[in-house]
Amino acid sequence: MAFDNRLEKAAFGAILKSYRIKPMAIEKIRKHDLSVVPVSDKDVEQTYIESDECPKCFGTGLEIVKGKGARICSCRKQKGHSEQLKRVRVPERYLNCHFNSYDPKNPSQARAAKFAIKLAQEYPVVDQGLILMGTVGVGKTHLAVSILKGLTERGFNCLFYEFGSLLKEIQESYNSTTKTSELGVLSPVLKADVLVLDELGASKPTDWVKDTMAHIINSRYNDKKITIFTTNYLDERRNDREETLEDRIGARLRSRIFEMCRTIAITGEDYRKNFDRNAAG
């Protein structure tokens, strides 16, 4: 490995010694005669396949750039972003969701993406959140998570909750054996700059569920906090057996959400059915 000066050579040697790079990894470096900044990620993966440490910074968090000095390694930036998303509570399944991976199949989906991107770009200078309504598998949660990821990257305090999971956590807080309290569960929900409540209306609408929904929605309404809802329930019945969102949450809360959020109806086929088709093919 070639170095421009003694200082770079000494710094690199100190890093290797400090972080105890495995002899096999060091041997690979000599064999391939890589520069301090590898030519490509492919070279990195092949060269350091036996090493658990980052091939760019060797676990230090600082990448030495030949002739320029040191900079924060991309591995630390990625790790920091992943930790942010954990605090936001984005489920593992949706970590790869972003605007650039959303593939609209019809005008309603394209329109929904347009308003989602607009909110993510213009916040905090916005007056309303969104309620994304539609049948299963049309991308409602994908767009909601994309908004949260965009705003989290911009430094805003965001939070994701599937509504049923939130209700369960609140109920568990009533158990004297748990170490949580109702206030401890609800406080971040009420204080988040932007909150996503996924699957609104999915839980059986008991009086307790309705009271809890009312408390959350009214508190955020009064504090002018932006909320994004997703729901499988529509405002109009397609047949006599279907329930509307108003049936599930009550006329009073539906009216409040009309004021809080722009209603976006999304239509389309359940994209998850494609997994079965691909497997069959």
C-alpha positions as CSV (number, residue, x, y, z in Angstrom):
1,M,0.0,0.0,0.0
2,A,1.4,3.4,-1.0
3,F,1.3,6.5,1.2
4,D,2.1,10.1,0.2
5,N,3.9,10.9,3.5
6,R,5.0,9.5,6.8
7,L,2.0,11.1,8.6
8,E,-0.5,9.2,6.6
9,K,1.4,5.9,7.0
10,A,1.6,6.4,10.8
11,A,-2.0,7.3,11.1
12,F,-3.1,4.3,9.2
13,G,-0.8,2.0,11.2
14,A,-2.2,3.4,14.4
15,I,-5.8,2.7,13.3
16,L,-4.9,-0.9,12.4
17,K,-3.2,-1.4,15.8
18,S,-5.9,0.3,17.8
19,Y,-8.8,-1.6,16.3
20,R,-6.9,-4.9,16.1
21,I,-7.6,-5.6,12.5
22,K,-7.5,-9.4,11.9
23,P,-4.3,-10.6,10.2
24,M,-6.4,-12.2,7.4
25,A,-7.8,-8.8,6.6
26,I,-4.4,-7.1,6.6
27,E,-3.1,-9.8,4.4
28,K,-5.8,-9.2,2.0
29,I,-4.9,-5.5,1.9
30,R,-1.3,-6.4,0.9
31,K,-2.4,-9.0,-1.6
32,H,-4.7,-6.6,-3.5
33,D,-2.5,-3.5,-3.1
34,L,-5.6,-1.3,-2.4
35,S,-5.2,2.4,-1.9
36,V,-6.5,4.0,1.2
37,V,-9.8,4.8,-0.6
38,P,-10.7,1.7,-2.5
39,V,-11.6,1.9,-6.2
40,S,-15.1,0.5,-5.8
41,D,-17.5,-0.9,-3.3
42,K,-17.2,-4.3,-5.1
43,D,-13.5,-4.3,-4.4
44,V,-14.2,-3.5,-0.8
45,E,-16.7,-6.4,-0.3
46,Q,-14.4,-8.9,-2.0
47,T,-11.3,-7.8,-0.1
48,Y,-12.8,-7.6,3.4
49,I,-15.2,-10.5,3.3
50,E,-13.5,-12.1,6.3
51,S,-13.6,-8.9,8.4
52,D,-16.5,-7.7,10.5
53,E,-15.3,-4.1,10.5
54,C,-16.0,-1.4,8.0
55,P,-13.5,-1.7,5.2
56,K,-13.3,2.1,4.8
57,C,-12.8,3.2,8.4
58,F,-11.9,0.0,10.2
59,G,-14.4,0.8,12.9
60,T,-13.1,4.2,13.7
61,G,-15.9,6.2,12.2
62,L,-13.3,8.3,10.2
63,E,-12.4,7.5,6.6
64,I,-8.9,8.6,5.5
65,V,-9.0,10.2,2.1
66,K,-5.7,10.1,0.3
67,G,-4.3,13.6,-0.1
68,K,-7.2,15.3,1.7
69,G,-7.3,14.1,5.3
70,A,-10.2,12.4,7.2
71,R,-14.0,12.6,7.0
72,I,-16.9,10.9,8.7
73,C,-17.4,7.5,7.2
74,S,-20.6,6.7,5.4
75,C,-21.1,3.7,7.7
76,R,-21.6,6.0,10.6
77,K,-24.1,8.1,8.7
78,Q,-26.1,5.0,7.7
79,K,-26.0,3.7,11.3
80,G,-27.2,7.1,12.6
81,H,-30.1,7.1,10.2
82,S,-31.1,3.6,11.1
83,E,-31.1,4.5,14.8
84,Q,-33.2,7.5,14.0
85,L,-35.8,5.3,12.3
86,K,-35.9,3.0,15.3
87,R,-36.8,5.9,17.5
88,V,-39.5,6.9,15.0
89,R,-40.7,3.3,15.4
90,V,-40.9,2.6,11.6
91,P,-41.5,-1.2,11.4
92,E,-38.7,-3.3,9.9
93,R,-40.9,-4.3,7.0
94,Y,-41.2,-0.7,5.9
95,L,-37.6,0.4,6.3
96,N,-37.0,0.3,2.5
97,C,-40.0,2.4,1.7
98,H,-39.3,5.8,0.2
99,F,-40.7,8.0,-2.4
100,N,-38.3,6.8,-5.1
101,S,-39.5,3.2,-4.5
102,Y,-43.2,4.0,-4.8
103,D,-44.5,2.8,-8.1
104,P,-48.0,4.4,-8.8
105,K,-50.2,2.2,-11.0
106,N,-53.0,4.6,-11.7
107,P,-53.9,8.4,-11.4
108,S,-55.2,8.1,-7.8
109,Q,-51.9,6.6,-6.7
110,A,-49.9,9.2,-8.6
111,R,-52.1,12.0,-7.0
112,A,-51.5,10.5,-3.5
113,A,-47.7,10.5,-4.1
114,K,-47.9,14.1,-5.3
115,F,-49.5,15.3,-2.1
116,A,-47.3,13.1,0.1
117,I,-44.2,14.6,-1.5
118,K,-45.6,18.1,-1.2
119,L,-46.2,17.7,2.5
120,A,-42.7,16.3,3.1
121,Q,-41.1,19.2,1.2
122,E,-43.2,22.0,2.5
123,Y,-43.5,21.1,6.2
124,P,-43.6,22.9,8.6
125,V,-45.3,25.6,6.5
126,V,-48.4,23.4,6.1
127,D,-51.9,23.6,7.7
128,Q,-53.1,20.1,7.2
129,G,-52.0,16.5,7.4
130,L,-53.3,13.7,5.2
131,I,-55.7,10.8,5.6
132,L,-54.9,8.2,3.1
133,M,-58.0,6.0,2.4
134,G,-58.2,2.9,0.3
135,T,-58.5,-0.8,0.2
136,V,-55.5,-3.1,1.3
137,G,-52.3,-3.1,-0.7
138,V,-52.5,0.2,-2.6
139,G,-49.5,1.9,-0.9
140,K,-51.0,3.9,1.9
141,T,-48.5,2.9,4.5
142,H,-45.6,3.1,2.0
143,L,-46.4,6.8,1.4
144,A,-46.9,7.6,5.1
145,V,-43.6,6.1,6.0
146,S,-41.9,7.9,3.1
147,I,-43.1,11.2,4.5
148,L,-41.8,10.3,8.0
149,K,-38.4,9.3,6.6
150,G,-38.1,12.5,4.6
151,L,-39.0,14.7,7.6
152,T,-36.7,12.7,9.9
153,E,-33.8,13.3,7.6
154,R,-34.6,17.0,7.8
155,G,-34.4,16.8,11.6
156,F,-38.0,16.8,12.7
157,N,-39.4,14.8,15.6
158,C,-41.6,12.1,14.0
159,L,-43.4,9.0,15.2
160,F,-45.1,6.0,13.6
161,Y,-47.7,3.9,15.4
162,E,-50.1,1.2,14.1
163,F,-53.2,2.1,15.9
164,G,-54.0,-1.3,17.3
165,S,-50.4,-1.6,18.7
166,L,-50.8,1.8,20.4
167,L,-54.0,0.8,22.1
168,K,-52.4,-2.4,23.3
169,E,-49.5,-0.5,24.8
170,I,-51.9,1.8,26.6
171,Q,-53.9,-1.1,27.9
172,E,-50.7,-2.8,29.2
173,S,-49.7,0.4,31.0
174,Y,-52.7,-0.3,33.3
175,N,-51.0,-3.5,34.5
176,S,-49.3,-2.8,37.8
177,T,-46.5,-5.2,36.9
178,T,-45.4,-3.2,33.9
179,K,-42.9,-0.4,34.1
180,T,-44.8,1.9,31.8
181,S,-47.6,4.4,32.4
182,E,-50.4,5.7,30.2
183,L,-48.8,9.1,30.3
184,G,-45.4,7.5,29.3
185,V,-47.0,5.9,26.3
186,L,-49.1,8.8,25.2
187,S,-46.7,11.7,25.8
188,P,-44.5,11.1,22.6
189,V,-47.7,10.5,20.6
190,L,-49.1,13.8,21.6
191,K,-45.8,15.7,21.3
192,A,-44.4,14.4,18.0
193,D,-44.1,17.1,15.3
194,V,-45.6,14.7,12.8
195,L,-47.4,11.5,13.8
196,V,-48.5,8.6,11.5
197,L,-51.4,6.6,12.9
198,D,-51.6,3.5,10.7
199,E,-54.8,1.4,10.3
200,L,-57.2,3.9,11.8
201,G,-60.6,2.2,12.5
202,A,-59.2,-1.3,12.5
203,S,-59.8,-1.9,16.2
204,K,-63.2,-2.8,17.4
205,P,-64.9,0.5,18.2
206,T,-65.6,0.1,21.9
207,D,-66.3,3.1,24.1
208,W,-62.8,3.0,25.5
209,V,-61.3,2.8,22.0
210,K,-63.4,5.8,20.9
211,D,-62.5,7.8,24.0
212,T,-58.8,7.1,23.5
213,M,-59.0,8.1,19.8
214,A,-60.8,11.3,20.7
215,H,-58.1,12.2,23.3
216,I,-55.3,11.7,20.8
217,I,-56.9,13.4,17.9
218,N,-58.4,16.3,19.9
219,S,-55.1,16.9,21.7
220,R,-53.1,17.1,18.4
221,Y,-55.9,19.2,16.8
222,N,-55.8,21.7,19.6
223,D,-51.9,21.9,19.5
224,K,-52.0,22.2,15.7
225,K,-49.8,19.1,15.3
226,I,-49.7,17.5,11.8
227,T,-51.1,14.0,11.8
228,I,-51.1,11.5,8.9
229,F,-53.7,8.7,9.0
230,T,-54.1,5.6,6.9
231,T,-57.3,3.6,6.9
232,N,-58.9,0.8,4.9
233,Y,-62.4,2.3,5.5
234,L,-63.9,4.7,3.0
235,D,-66.4,7.5,3.4
236,E,-68.9,5.8,1.1
237,R,-70.3,2.3,1.2
238,R,-69.7,0.2,-1.9
239,N,-72.3,-2.3,-0.6
240,D,-74.7,-2.7,2.3
241,R,-72.4,-4.9,4.3
242,E,-69.4,-2.5,4.3
243,E,-68.8,0.0,7.2
244,T,-67.6,3.5,6.6
245,L,-64.8,5.3,8.5
246,E,-67.6,7.2,10.3
247,D,-69.1,4.0,11.4
248,R,-65.8,2.9,12.9
249,I,-64.7,6.2,14.7
250,G,-68.0,8.2,15.0
251,A,-69.3,11.2,13.2
252,R,-67.7,13.7,15.6
253,L,-64.1,12.4,15.1
254,R,-64.6,12.1,11.3
255,S,-65.6,15.7,11.2
256,R,-62.6,16.7,13.2
257,I,-60.3,14.8,10.8
258,F,-61.9,16.5,7.8
259,E,-60.5,19.8,9.2
260,M,-57.2,18.4,10.3
261,C,-56.3,16.5,7.1
262,R,-56.7,16.5,3.4
263,T,-58.6,13.3,2.3
264,I,-56.8,11.3,-0.3
265,A,-58.7,8.3,-1.7
266,I,-56.4,5.7,-3.3
267,T,-57.7,2.9,-5.6
268,G,-56.0,0.0,-7.2
269,E,-55.3,-3.7,-7.0
270,D,-53.6,-5.3,-3.9
271,Y,-49.9,-5.2,-4.9
272,R,-49.3,-8.1,-2.5
273,K,-51.1,-10.5,-4.9
274,N,-48.1,-10.1,-7.2
275,F,-46.0,-12.1,-4.8
276,D,-48.2,-15.2,-5.4
277,R,-48.2,-14.6,-9.1
278,N,-44.5,-14.4,-9.2
279,A,-44.1,-17.5,-7.1
280,A,-46.6,-19.4,-9.4
281,G,-44.7,-18.3,-12.5
